[in-house]
Amino acid sequence: MSFNIALSGLAAAQKDLDTTANNIANVNTTGFKESRAEFADVYAGSIFSPGRTKVGDGVTTSQVAQQFSQGALKFTQNSLDMAITGDGFFALTADLASRDMTFTRSGAFKLSKDNFIVDNNGNFLQGYPVDPATGSASSVSLSTTKPIQIPSTAGAPRSTNNVYMTMNLNSTMTAPAGGWPAFNPTDKATYNNGATTSTTVYDSLGEPHVLSFYFRRTATATDNDWEVFAVFDDNTAAPPGNATNGAYFGTGTLLRFDANGLPESPTSTSMPDLVIPSAALNTTAYLTNGAQFTSNLTVNFSNSAGTNFPTQYASKFEVGSLNQDGTTVGRLTSIDIDASGKVMASYSNGDQTFLSQVSMVKFANPQGLTQAGNTSWKQSLRSGEALAGEANTGTLGAINSSALESSNVNLTNELVDLIAAQRNFQANSRALEVNSSLQQTVLQIR
């Protein structure tokens, strides 16, 4: 019996040595979680055995349990590298159509030849579908996840529908004594000198066009009304309604201010929109490249939020804000991933589009997961069902882009454990040797 007890001790010590050696070997493995050999004593008896004098039957390995404590973060220059701070796992599939998922804490991701985000073994990172404009996930369920693909094509152009503009019109400017002549953008005598600005707008094919604005005070300094004209592509002006190059827009558009230099109330009438009809622009007089404007081009005299409006103060003409909602053709310039896992693509034309949200999964008992190799695990009966959620919510951890989670192995502790396991092995070997000597002595009795 003592032979078997000593042998079980040797086996346990060997298991402890193997576990410690494996931890040391993976001290630099990204996302690795250290293991701990857990043991239990063996005790076999019956109702007729003398329980008070029963010694026991040795030791057995109860479990090699992984410890899912947080590893240190190592920051990188790759935006696709991701580290989880807190609970949770990334979900991966072996191919595009598979629903057989593995789970990992190793976030060393890169792009495949088809621009999918994959790990070192070609497994596809799963993400939730999102609204391209807001990034809101339309579903947070593993059944709706799909591999995340970064588009390699350029951002599609978008024709301008709205221009937003605020400015200060100089209240010291006045109209000529004899009134204004017919407006002509090439003649500075037909508008207040210096009260001009311009912006770039885009047609449906992304070709840029210059839209210039000219302002002139309608009468004397006691009249706070201003006319505004718009000229497309800075061509020579022609009478309104004449569908030839250079026809200007804005006749009859008046900006009205009160004695304090603020828009008259209500602003919806004192700051009317300048609407340039798409029917006029979508002619060969303006567009010769086969493009179009998909809707009327509306110039809004406010910021895009509708909170700021033009003013008329005794200060030089100055543009406060001037922007528009069209874009030209753009190229992918960067990928950003925030703490909640939202993946956003930025283009050279200024467009920003949400592509997906990295799926996060947690388990009731992570130690019950089945190891699948390559620093990944699979769901098991002991781990419980995979519970999907959004990163940085509830008990799920946050995602750190451009960072990797290092192994949680403490090398100092492992070396101490290695010495202890070696001593344990030596002690059990000595017990086996003593048992052998005793049996040899008994056999030599005559």
Secondary structure, DSSP 8 states (H G I E B T S, - for coil): -HHHHHHHHHHHHHHHHHHHHHHHHTTT-TT---EEEEEEE-----TTS-GGG-----EEEEEEEE------EEE-S-TTBEEEESB-EEEEESSTT---EEEES--B-EE-TTSBEE-TT--EEEEE-B-TTT--BS---GGG-EE-B---S-B--B---EEEEEEE--TT----TT------TT-GGGS-TT-EEEEEEE-TT--EEEEEEEEEE-SSTT--EEEEEEEETT---B-TT--STTBEE-TT-EEEB-TTSSB-SSHHHHS--EEE-HHHHSSTTT--SS---SS-EEEESS-TTS----B--SS--EEEEEEES-B--B-EEEEEE-TT-EEEEEETTS-EEEEEEE-EEE-S-GGG-EEEETTEEE--TTT---EEE-TTSTTB-EEEETEEE-----HHHHHHHHHHHHHHHHHHHHHHHHHHHHHHHHHT--
